[in-house]
Amino acid sequence: MPTNTTDTSKRAIYQGDSGAVEVQKSGGTVWLRQEQFPLFDIENSHTEETHASQTPAGPYSNFIVYVDESGDHGMQTVDANYPVFALAFCVFYKGHYSEKIVPALQKFKFNHFGHDLVVLHEHEIRKEKGSFKFNNKQHKREFLDGLTSIIEASNFILISAVIDKRQLKDKHGVGSNPYHLALGFCVETLYELMLEKNQADALTHIVVECRGDKEDKDLELEFRRVCDASDKLGKRLPFDIIFASKQTNSAGLQLADLVARPVGLSVIRPEQPNRAFDVLKKKFFCSGGRKQVGNGFENWGLKVYPPLESEKPR
């Protein structure tokens, strides 16, 4: 509701206990609007956790989702060494993302490259290509340890789907699309998370990397179909998809790129040591909430098709 005031200024910004308030004069009325995220107010971890689950102050949810995949979505040929398609949704509370994660990743780049324009790509790091030609094994180890520490300290929630392309091909043929199948799993699980976080009535943006004109159009069509007519939930889901250029220097997209492959490897070779996945286990959306981090994520925050024998139906 508008609030009358004798203030004669046309526009001003005040910093109050609850955040920045914008004052705009329209005729004889001044509108007071609380900012969803105060620009220079650093939240502590307890405040972050409290604010993350509060009803949003505006039309947008308190969360942002960055997506990346690992593996080829094509079905004509299947790589025997990596026969899966893995999709990872990294869900960030915007306050934590903007105040902690983005600065940490920029500082990491300054430390290792002298500037922050390098875009981190898991494949290039693993193959030591481009900017990631390390001086020696020690240099590479320090680099990877630094990245792991950022991921470990980042309070994001992970939702992922891994599709066994061999079994999908046997059951549904080469015309099936593992990306679309994984997308449906992840989007519906994301909605369950937004319900838990009191964000279901606000718009949440899902950011994906461009893959090609045809692929992007097909993906957007499938995304709209999933959101408009969710078979499981029976309602339109409050999500919007954003396509980002591969050159976009987005901290969220870069972290998602680092996450997807370890998740896929955990399904292909579950007995093989996987340090990255050991860290990611504590990030998954799980059945027991924060008190059960690292447990109860199978067939919850992590969907595998076909389901693993150890997974229980929800």
Secondary structure, DSSP 8 states (H G I E B T S, - for coil): --B------SEEEEEETTEEEEEEEETTEEEEEE-SS-TT----HHHHHHHHTS--SSSEEEEEEEEEEES---SSS--TTS-EEEEEEEEEEHHHIIIIIHHHHHHHHHHHHSSS-----HHHHHHT-GGG--SSHHHHHHHHHHHHHHHHH---EEEEEEEEHHHHHHHH-TT--HHHHHHHHHHHHHHHHHHHTT-TTSEEEEEEE---HHHHHHHHHHHHHHHH--TTT-S---EEEEEE-TT---HHHHHHHHHHHHHHHHHH-TTS--HHHHHHGGGB--TTGGGGTTSS-BTTTEEEES--TT----
